[in-house]
Amino acid sequence: MELKFKILPYLFLVLLTIGFPSCQTKSISEKPHHTSSGYKNPNPTFESKGLSTVLVWQWERRKLNHSVNPEDYPEFPVLVNDGEGLRSNESALSVTWIGHASTLVQLEGVNILTDPIWSERCSPVSFLGPKRYTPPGITMDNLPKIHAVILSHNHYDHMDLPSLKEIQKRFQPVFYAGMGNKKFLNENGITNVREFDWWESDTIQGIQIHFTPTQHFSGRGLFDRDETLWGSYILEGKSKSVYFAGDTGYYSHFSEIGKKWPGIEVAILPIGAYEPRWFMAPVHVDPVEAAQAFQDLGAKYMIPMHYMTFVLSDEKLDIPVPTAAKALEKLGKPKDSLVPLKIGETRFF
């Protein structure tokens, strides 16, 4: 019985990191990343994982005692952000780390949330699944007016319906997502949704929002693998731009994006949920790859995210930032190019 309950939370990772093949048939587009059943990655060597690999991973981590126990690590610094400086900011570029992939980006008076999750668990149900290790860095009560929400893909730790519904109730923003997500969001009460294909754009209050490729996948159930499109975003103002990566493995899309948008000010990049590499590498960069992605993008500052919030993998909770810092040093990047925010911390640029 004890083993059953230790494994159950990680079976939810089937939905977060694996999924099952789609059974739905769709028309084929001329675009190379469109398929008869949904979408695929630009990387022709991308290898899909299956349920059997999840079970192998869980067996090996139990056998080798690789499971991560949050109680073994010191308390991670979390600031209580009262939002006063955010609510009064009408022009400066700022980034606030809320936790996991959730950030608040302020750009020329427009307030944009990325993959917002305030829920205690990232799971189809509220009572089981990966639980928060750290609380959100700011309450919804302390947020400024939210104008837009950008969603990288539909996994539970990135598209959290309870949070989205509350954000809509409070702020009525525009919700941006990849193709195929609008119907699902509308059916769950999320209105004013705009869908993107890769390289498509929209403008909100003078800010251009561009949807760009990543190497990942989608799925919320057992039979909807890759039926909706995943991606990243460029938020482009008149003088500065921000890149938000969402979830991604390493591939040439970073350099392609960097060439299309030279001079990115801030790149918000994932550095966690990457071990074991044989399992995670196709869909999650490690800190060294994140540093290389930062260089490929040609950005000035790197804000790490996707760590120290939910325990989703085998790496030690306190090593992603030091590893990323060493990798950036080897690449000859200035020390201040890495901006490892505390949860709840705001940095103005």
N, C-alpha and C positions, 0 to 999 in steps of 0.2 A: 504493500500500500504506500509506503514512504517513497519508493522509487517511482511509482506511478505519478505521484503529485510533484516530484522533482522534475520529471520529464514533461508533464502537461504544459507548463508555461512555454517551454521551448518548441512544442508542437505548433504553437501559434506562429513561430518563425517560419513555418511552412508558407503561411500567408504573407509574411513580411519579406522573405528572401527567396522563396522558391515558387509556390503556386503549382498549378497543374495546367496542362495544355488546354487551349480553348476548344470548345465544340461548336462555336458559332461560326457561320459562314458569312462573309462580307464581300462586297465587290472589290476588285483589285484596282488600285490606283496606279498611274504611271510612275509615281514617286517610288524610289527604291526601298524606302523604309516602310512602305505599305505592303501588306500581304492579304491573302484571301480571308484570314481570320483575325486581322488586327494590324500589329506593327512589329518591327524588328529593329535591332541595333545597326548602326552604320558599320560596326566592326564585323567583317565576314567570318572571323575566327571565334566569335562569341560562342561560348558553350553553355547551354542551359543545364541547370542542375535539377535533380528530381527528388522525390520523397525519400528514395533509398539513401541518398547522400546525407539528408538531414538525420536519418536514423544512425548512419555510420558515424557522423560527427558527434551525436549525443552519446553513443556508446564509447567512442574514443575519449571524449572529455571526462566521462565518468570513470573509465578505466585508468586514465592518467591523472585523475583529480585536477582537471583543468578548469573546473567551474569557478566563476568569479563570485566571491562573497563580499558584498559591499562593506560589511562590518570590519573587513581586514584593512580598510583604507581610511586615512584621515578625512575629516569633514571637509567637503569642497566649499570654497568661499561663495556665498550667495549674498548679494547686496539687496537691500530693500529699496527699490526704486519707487519714489513717490510720484514720479511722472511730471513734477512741476516744470523742470527744464524742458521736457519734451512738449508739454502743452503750450509753452510760450515760444517755442522755436518755430519761426515762420520762414526761414530761408536756408539755414546751414545744413550741410550733410552730416547726418549722425546715424550710427548703428547701435542698437541695444540688443544684447543677447538675452532672450527670454528663457532659453533652454532647448536642448536637442537642435533641430533645424529651424526653430522658431526665433526670428529676429524681427525687430521693428526698424525699418529703414525710413529715414526722413530725408527727402530730396527736394529742395526748392519749394518747400511748403506742402508737399504731398507726402502723406503717411501711408506706408505700405507694410503689411505683415507678410512674412514668409512662412509657409507650412505651419500655421499656428496650432499648437496643442497645449491645452491647459488641463486635460484629463489626467487622472491618476494612473491609468493604464493605457497602453497602446494595444488595443485588442478588440475583437468583435463584441466582447462582453465586458461589463464593468467589474466583474468579480474575479477574473482570472486572466493571466497573461503578464507580459513584462510590466513591472511597476516602476514608478518614478523613484530614482535615487536622490534627486534634488528637486525642490519645488520650483514653480515658475518664478522668474526674476521680477515680474511686475504683475499686479492684479489687473483685471480688465477695467476695474473702476478707475485706475490711475492712467489708463491709456489716453492719448490724445484722440481726436476724431480720426477714424480710420477711413481712408479713401479707397484703398484697393487691397485685396488679398491675392497673393500668387501661390499657386499650388503646383509643386513639381511633379507629383504622381499620386496614385490613389492608395498606397499602402497605409495601414492604420496609424503609423507613427508620423505620417506626413499629411494625411487627409482625415482629420479628426472631426467627425460630424457634430458631437456636442459643442465643441469649441466654435465651429463654423456657424452653427445655429445661434449661439449666443452673440457672436460678433455681428451677424446680420440683424438681430433684434436691436442691438445697441446703436449700430453705425450705418446700416444699409450700404455697404461698400460695393464696388464691382469685384467679382470673383473671377480670376483668370485660371485656366487649366488647359491641359492638353486635350486633343480631340477624343471624343467618346465619353467625356466626363460630365458634360452638361446635363444629359438626360438623368443620370444617377443623382446629381446634385439637386436638380429641379424636383425630382420625385421625393427627395428628402427635405424639401422646404427651403432650399437655398436658391434664391432667385438672382436675377441680373448676373448670369454667368456668361462669360465670353470664352469660346474655345479657340485654341491655337493649333496649327500644324507647325513643325519646325521652320524657323526663319520667318514666321509671320509676326506682325507687330500691331500694336494699338497705341493710342495716345490718351492720357488722362491728365487733364489740367496742365498741359505742356510737357509732361513726362512721357517719353516713349518707352513702351514695354515690349521687349523682343523675346520670343520663345526660341530657345536654342537647344541643340541636341545634347544628350548624355548617353552613357552606356549603362542601361539599367533594364527594368521591366515593370510590369504592372499586374495587379490582381488583388481582389479583396475576398474572393471565395475559391472554391475548389475547381471551378470550370470557366474562369474568365481571364485566364492567363493572356496578357498582352493585347487585350481587346481595347484598352485605352492607352493613349500616348503619354509618355514620360518626357521630362526635359528640364532645362535650366532657364535662367532669365538674365537678360541685360536690362537694367533700369538706367535710362539715358536722359540726363538733364541737359541744360544748355552748356554747362561748363564741366560737369563731372558725371561719371557713370559708375554703377555698381553691378557686379556679377554675383548671382546667387546660384550655386551649383545643384542644390537638392541632393539626391543620391546618385552616385556614379562610380563606375570603374574607370581606370585610366585608358585613354585612347587619344587619337589625334584631334578630336573635336575641340580640345582646349586651345591648341594652336590656331585652329581655324577660326574660332571665336575671337581670339586675340588679334588676328589679322584684320577681321572685319570691324572690330571696335578697338583701335589702338588707344592707349592711354587710360585704361581702366583705373579708377582711383582705388577702389576696394573690391577684393574678391572674397566672398564668404564661402569657405570650402570645408567639406567634411574631413575629419581626421580620425574618426572612431568607428567601431563595429567592423573590424577588419581581420580578425583572427578566428579560425585558421585560414591562411592564405589560399590553400587548395580549394577551399569552399567559398570564401568571400571575395577573392580577387576579381572575378568577372564583374561584380556589381558594386563593390565598395573599395575606394582607394585607401591605401594605408598612409601614414603621415609622410613618408618619403615620396610617394607618388603625388600626394597633395602639394608638396613643395615643388615638385616638377611641374605640376599643373599650373601653379602660381607663376612659375617662370614662363611657361608656354603662353599664358594669358597676357603677360607683360604688365601685370597690375602693380600698383605702388604699395598697397598694404594688403595683408592677408589676415582675415578674421576666421579662426577655426571654429567649427561647430560640429554637431552630431557626435558628441561624446559627453560623458559625465552626467547623463540624464536618465537614460534607460540602459540597463545591462543586457545587451543583445548578442555579445560575442565573448571571445576568450582572452583578449588582451587585458593586461592590468589597467585599471581605471586611470591611474595617474601617470602613464607613460606617453600618451599621444602627443602632448604639447612639447615635452623635452625632445622627443624624437623628431618632431617637425622642425624645431629650432635648430638641431644639429644638421638636418638635411638642408635647410636654408643657408646655414653658414657654409656648408660645403659648396653650395651653388654661388657663393660670393654675395649673397643678399645682405643689405644692411640689417643690423640687429633690430632696429625699430620697425622693420617691414612686417614683422609678426606682431599682431595685436591680440594676445590671448585674453579676451574679456572674462571677467567673473560673470557668473549668471546674475542678471539684473543690472550689469554695468553698461553705461552709455559712453561711447567715444565720438567726439566731434572731429570732423576732418576739414 
